[in-house]
Amino acid sequence: MSNQSCIAALVEEYFAPLIGNPKMPISAQSPGGICGVLYGGDVYYFPYGRINENGEAPDKHTVFGLGSVTKTLTASILGQQDYSLLTGSINGYVPNVYELQTNEQNATFAQLATFTAGIKPSIPPKTGNRTNQKEFQDFINGMNPQNLPAPYFYSDSSIGFLAQILMGMQGYSAFDQPDTIDWLRKNLLKPLHMDHTGACTVSDTTHPLSDAFAYQDRSYIPIQYLLWVPWGAAGRVFSTCWDMMIFVQANVGITNINGNEVPESIANGMKIAQRKWASRKPGCGQGFAWAIFEFNPPIIGKDGSLPGVSSYVTVCREQKLGVVMLTNMQGVAIEAAAVGLTMELQRL
């Protein structure tokens, strides 16, 4: 049995159950999605379902929301910094629009990236997904953890704040969507030739944007994607399976992808981001945004979940394999599917 046949059978077992039948919708299944697999130096794509009400099928160039998988892009850029900076205080690097409390000034870049800088709740309360930059700044300025590192607390704002610091270090004075996407492109996306990763406007006729769906009244209904927010570098980027498989290949240490050399700084940054920097729970370490499942060999992974988005990326550097799963509805059990599929690939 060929590698492709074996992989196709595994994808059918793990990914296909996440995609629903439009005539019999299920709340835990998405209308459509695509699974990409890196194995044995080859990349495979497996599309399922539909991306709109017209029944159009996805392909490797369809644009999907990444949700919090976005954090791994930001974390990869953090890893490119001088190593001594990573464990050093953020004090002295924070943009002057912030006036941090005494204890928060002592937070490190690594603590922001591992959710141990005491920034909680995950996003500013009350204003929620409509928070503007001033409200976000006020929220961050109110943080004053008793001890650092603080206990692990998953936080969009922690990564969003980290991105704004890194942007400020490169001369950015605004942190809205165009500036953040420009920063991501300069430091990661353009060098890797991830040309259709960014805002949802990266879509075109050959790279269509999937509709976002929700399950309501026993049917799938199109909904709106959430708008940009100050912590957009933690969860508002869109991409294609093609681009995300480039990201996976670079993360496992492949240095030439589609005929393009991976810059050494990016390769090193990804490796640093994958290190275990903190403990998350028994059997699971915490890298820069990445969760590290301490199997033998380890699997690192990251999920994304927003209205219209359930996504997951896994990487196993030791075996140079990985998985990307992108779907167009929130609430599917995508982590179990992605990690389970990756474990099966390790056994092939």
DOTIBA-458375 format. One record per residue: y, z, x of N, C-alpha, C in turn; residue in one letter. Coordinates in steps of 0.02 Angstrom, whole numbers, plus 50000, padded with zeros to 5 digits. Example, Ala and Ser with C-alpha at 12.3 -4.5 7.8 and 13.67 -1.06 7.14 Angstrom:
497165039050660497755039050615498355039050660A498885035450642499475035750684500025039450645S
// end
This chain:
499405000050042500005000050000500625000050044M501104995550031501694994950073502165000850062S502625001750113503125006950106503525006050042N503724999950027504144998749968503775000649905Q503134998949901502735000749842502665008249835S502535011649890502475019049889503135022249867C503685019849896504335022649879504515021249807I504375015149784504515013449714504135018049666A503505019649683503105024149641503405031149640A503655033449697503965040049700504615040249662L505015035049668505645034749630505505034649555V504985031149536504795030949465504595037949441E504285041749485504075048549467504665053349464E505125052849512505655057949518506325055849486Y506515049549493507175047549468507155044649398F506655040549383506625037249318506675042249259A506365048249263506425052849207507135055449193P507595054249240508285056349229508685051449187L508395045549174508745040249138508475039649067I508915039749017508715039948948508635033148915G508285033148860508205027248818508785027048769N509185021648767509765021448722509585022248648P508955020748631508745021448561508505028448546K508355032348598508145039348588508485043748641M509135044648636509505048448687509265055648692P509275058348752509095065248766509665068448806I509825074648790510415077848820510345078848895S509745078948921509645080148993509525073649031A509645067948999509555061449032510205057449030Q510315053649082510915049549087510775042549060S511285039149033511175032249011510975027549068P511225028849128511065024349183511165027549251G510925024049302511015026649369510645022449420G510705024349483510375020749536510155025749590I509595024349620509325028449674509265024149737C509555026549791509485023249856509055027549901G508635024249941508175027849986508215024750056V508295028950106508235026950176507575029550202L507155024950225506495026950252506265021750302Y506035024050359505765019450409506255014250434G506905016050433507415011450457507645006450405G507335006450346507515001750292507845005550234D508255001950197508595004650138508345001150076V508185005050025507925002449962508365004849904Y508435000649853508855002349795508445001449732Y508525006349686508145006349624508615007949565F508865002749530509315003949473508925004949409P509225009049365508925010349299509485010749246Y509315008849186509755010049129510365005549127G510915008349103511515004349090512145008049110R512685004249121513305007249143513865006649091I513725003349036514225002748983513895001448916N514295000948864514044999948796513744992948787E513914988348832513634981548828512934981048858N512694986548886512014986548914511964983748984G512534982849019512524980249087512164985049134E511714982449175511324986549220511714988049284A511604993849314511924995349378511594991449435P511944991049490511634988649552511944992349610D511764990449671511984994249729512734994049740K513084989549705513814988949712514194991949653H513844994949605514184998249549514525004649573T515125005849549515515011749568515355017449520V515165023149548515025029249510515465034949537F515585039949496515905046049520515445049949565G515715052849618515315057049663515345064349644L515865066549608515945073749597515975077349663G515635082949668515685087149728515335084549789S514965079049783514725075749844515315073649887V515905072849856516525071549892516625076549949T516415082749938516515087949989516205086150056K515655082550055515325080750118515735075750157T516145071750124516595067150159517125071150196L517435075950160517945080250191517645084350248T517045086950237516715091050288516565086950351A516405080550342516265076250400516895075350443S517475075150410518095074450447518255081050483I518125086750451518225093050485517815093350549L517195091050545516755091250603516995087250662G517465082650651517735078650705518245082350748Q518475088150724518995091850760518715095150823Q519165096950868518975100650927518565106850907D518005108050942517545113250920517875120150917Y518315121650962518645128250963519065129250900S519305123750870519715124350810519295126850751L518665124850749518255126150690518175133550675L518125137550727518035144750718518685148650727T519225144950736519875148250744520235149150679G520745153450679521135154950619521525148750596S521605148250530522005142750502522745144150511I522915150350528523625152150537523935147750592N524505144950577524825140450624524705133150609G524205131650566524045124750548524195123250474Y524295128450434524385127650362525055124250348V525075119250304525715115950287526225121150263P526865119850277527375124850263527535125650189N527175122050145527255123250073526865129450052V526465132350098526075138350082526375144450118Y526325150150085526515156550114525935161450102E525455161350147524825164950137524925172450144L524505176050106524465183350115524165184850184Q524285190950207524095192750276523365191450291T522915193750248522205193050263521985185750261N522255181850214522045174850209522265170850270E522795172950304523005169550365522465169850418Q522025174750414521495175550464520875171550448N520865168150391520295163950375520225158450427A519605156250438519485150850486519325144350449T519375138950486519185132450459518455132550435F518025135550475517315135950458517205139950394A517585145250384517515149250323517735145250261Q518275141450267518475137250211517925132250194L517605129450245517095124250234516435127050210A516315133550220515685136650200515765141350140T516345141150108516475145150048516465152650061F516665154650121516675161750138517375164050157T517885160650130518585162450145518895166450088A518495168350038518735172649985519175169249934G519145162649929519555158949880519165158149816I519345162049766519015161749701519495163849646K519385161549584518835157349561518855150349593P518385146149572518325139649604518955135449599S519275135649541519905132049530520395136849498I521045135449501521535139949471521385141149397P521415147349374521265148849304521805146149257P521625145649194522075143749138522265136349140K522585134149194522805127149196522225122449209T521705124849241521085121149249521175114249279G520875109049247520865102349276521525098649269N522055101849245522705098749242523195102049291R522935106049337523365109649384523765104849428T524415106349436524825102349481524865105649550N525185102349597525205104849666525535111649671Q526085112749635526435119149638525985124749612K525625123549558525175128649531524605130049579E524365124749613523835125549662524075129749721F524685128249744524965132049800525045139449781Q525285140749720525355147749698524675151249696D524165147649675523485150449672523245152349742F523305147649790523095149049858523505154649888I524155154649876524595159849903524425166849877N524065167149821523875173549793523235176449821G522895172649864522265174949892522385180049947M522025185649944522085190749997521435194650001N520895191450026520235194750027520245201050069P519845205950047519835212250083519525211550152Q518975207650156518635206650220518465199350229N518465197150291518255190350308517735190750364L517205186650362517065181950307516905185550242P517145182750187517005185550121516315183350098A516035186650048515395184350020515435177049996P514885173450002514855166449980515085165849907Y515555161249895515755159649826515955152349825F515565148349789515675141149786516365139749758Y516765135749794517475135049776517725128049790S517915124449737518255118049746518915118949782D519275124249765519925125349796519885126549871S519335129749893519255130949965519235124450004S518855119549979518805113050013519445109050003I519745109549943520375106049931520925108549977G520965115049987521465118050032521325115850104F520685115950123520495113750190520735106550202L520625102150153520835095150161521585094750171A521965098650133522695098350139522925100850208Q522585105850235522755108050303522625102450353I522035099250349521865093950395522355088050388L522545086550326523035081250315523715083150346M523925089350336524555091650366524555091050441G523975092350472523925091850545524025084650569M523905079850524523995072750542524665070050516Q525105074450493525775072250474525885070750401G525385071850359525485070750287525895076450258Y526355074750215526765079850181526655079950107S526285075050081526085074850011525325074550008A525055077249953524325077949950524045075249884F524395070249856524165067449793523615062349806D523405058749755522835054149762522945048849815Q523505044949815523585039749866523555042349937P523885048149949523895050850017523205053250038D522855056649992522185059250009521695053650022T521705048449980521255042749990521435039250056I522075038550071522275035550135522005039550193D522045046250189521775050550242521025049750249W520665049550194519945048550197519775041750227L520145036650207520015029950233520115029650309R520675032450333520825032050404520305035750446K520085041450423519665045850463518915044850454N518705041350401517985040750388517785034150356L518095032450301517855026950260517945020050294L518525018850322518645012450354518225011550417K518175016550461517745015650521517015014450503P516785017150447516085016250427515985010150382L516535006650366516505000950321516255002850252H516445008750230516315010850161516905008450119M516915001950105517514998650079517634999750006D517135002249970517225003349898517115010749881H517375014949924517385022149912518115024349911T518295028149860518985030449854519125032449782G519705030349757519865031449687519465026749643A519445028049578519035023649534519315016649532C519925015549557520215008849559519905004449612T519415007049650519075002749699518634997649664V518554997949599518114993349562518424986349557S517994981349553518204974449541517624970849507D517654964349501517144960849463516444961449494T516414962049560515754962749593515594969949608T516074974449597515974981649606516224985249544H515904984149486516164986949424516104994549422P516584997749390516565004949379516115006449319L515625010749329515205012849273515635016949224S515505015949160515805020449111515515027449121D515915032349102515675039349100515415040649029A514865044449025514565045948960514475053448950F514435055348888514245062148868513735061548812A513335066748803512845067048748513165070848691Y513205067748633513515070948575513215068248511Q513035072748467512755070748402512165065948410D511725067548457511115063748469511245056548491R511795055448525511935048848551512355049448615S512375043948653512785043648712513455040648693Y514005044148711514665041548694515075040848758I515465035448764515905034648822516455039848821P516625042648879517155047548886517605045548945I518145049248954518595047949010518395052149071Q518445049149129518375053049191518965057849197Y518865063449230519405068049242519925065049289L520555066949281521085064449323521085067949391L521485065249437521555068149503521865075049500W521675079349546521935086149551522075087749624V522445093149639522605094749709521995095849753P521425097749723520815098549762520375092249756W520695086549748520325080249739519855078649796G520015080749857519575079549914518935083749910A518875087849858518265091749846517855088949789A518125083949751517715081849695517945076049653G518405071849676518665066549633518595059549662R518165058749712518085052149743517515048349708V517575041649708517075037149679516775032949735F516165030549725515845026549776515285022349746S514985018249788514405014249769513785016749806T513205014949782512595016849817512565013549886C512815007449891512835003949956513235008050006W513835010049986514255013950032513935020650049D513645023949999513365030550012512735030150055M512395024550054511825023750099512065022550171M512655019650179512965019350246513095026450270I513365030550226513515037550242512875041250262F512335040150225511695043450241511445041150309V511475034650323511235032150387511625035150445Q512285035650437512695038650490512525045950499A512365049450444512205056550447511535058050480N511085053250481510445054450515510465052250588V511035049650610511105047850680511005040550696G510975036150646510925028950659511615026550683I511635023250739512275021650771512525014550758T512095010150730512305003450712512065002150641N512535001150595512375000450525512664993850500I512244989450476512454982850451512854979050505N512664980050568512994976550622513634979850647G513794985650620514404989150639514234995650676N514564996850733514455002850771514785008950738E514435014450735514705020650710515095024050765V515745025450756516125028850808515805035550827P515805036950892515485043050916515795049350885E516455049250875516785055050846516525056550775S516395051250737516145052250669515425054650671I515015051650714514315053850720514275061150740A514685063250788514695070250810514945074850754N515455072550718515725076550664515215077850609G514815072950594514295073750544513765078650567M513585078150630513075082750657513325089950655K513955090950672514235097750670514275100350598I514445095950551514485098050481513805100150454A513265097450482512595099050458512315105550487Q512655108450536512405114650565512405120250514R511965125050525511985131150484512535135650510K513055136550470513625140650490513625147350454W513255147850399513235154150360512605154050319A512415159850292511845160350247512085159850175S511705156350136511875155450065511435159950022R510785159450033510295163650000509645162950039K509145167050027508525166350066508245159250063P508105156550121507835149850125508345144250120G508985146050115509505140950107510115142950148C510265139050200510865140250239511455136250213G512035137450242512635133950222512955130550281Q513015123950277513385120150326514095119150301G514455114450330515115112650304515005108650240F515045112050183514935109350116514195108250102A513805106150150513095104650140512695111050128W512215110850082511695115950077511125113950123A510845118750159510305117350207509665120650182I509195116650158508555119250134508105119950195F507925126150210507605127650274506855126450271E506685120050257505995117750261505855115850334F505265113250347505095110950414504855103650410N505275098850427505965099550451506445100750392P507055103250407507525104850354507795098650318P507985099750256508325094650216509015097350201I509535093350211510195095350190510375091350128I510745094350082510905090950020511555093249990G511815089249944512425091049908512415087749839K512575091749789512605089249721513315088049699D513385084049645514035082949614513945083049539G514395086649505514345087149432515035087649401S515205082649360515825082449322515675078649257L516105078949207516005074649149515915067349170P515345064449152515185057649171514865056949239G514695062549271514435062149340513875067249350V513305064949373512795069149406512575065249467S512685068049526512535064449588512205069149638S511865066149686511555070149739511445065849800Y511525068949859511375065649923510945070449964V510415067849994510015071850041509965068150108T509875071950161509795069250228509275073450265V508825070050300508375073450347508465069950415C508855073050458509025069950523508405068950566R507955073950567507375073650611506935067550596E506865065750532506445060150513506835053950495Q507505054250502507935048650487507805045650418K507825050050369507745047850300508245051450255L508355048550197508815051650150508805048250082G509125051450034509125049149965509825049649936V510015044749897510635044949857510445043949784V510675048249740510595047349668511275047649635M511445042449598512085042049562511945040449489L512215044449443512125043349372512795044149336T512815042149272513445041949236513495047049179N513155052749186513225058149137513115064849171M513475069849149513395076549176512785079949145Q512475084449183511965088749154511245086849165G511115081749207510415080149221510165084249280V509525085349285509235089649337509155085649401A509715083949432509695079149487509505082349554I509665088749564509485091949628508725092249636E508375094549586507655095049591507345088249603A507615083049571507345076349580507475073749651A508085074649676508265072049742507895075749798A507875082349794507535086149846506785085049842V506515084749782505805083349774505605076549802G506005071449788505875064849814505905064849890L506405068149918506475068449991505875071850023T505625077149992505035080550019504425075950018M504365072049966503805067249962503875061950016E504485059650029504585054750082504395057550150L504525064050160504345067150223503595066950235Q503215066750182502475066950188502165060050195R502545054650183502265047950187502035046250258L
// end
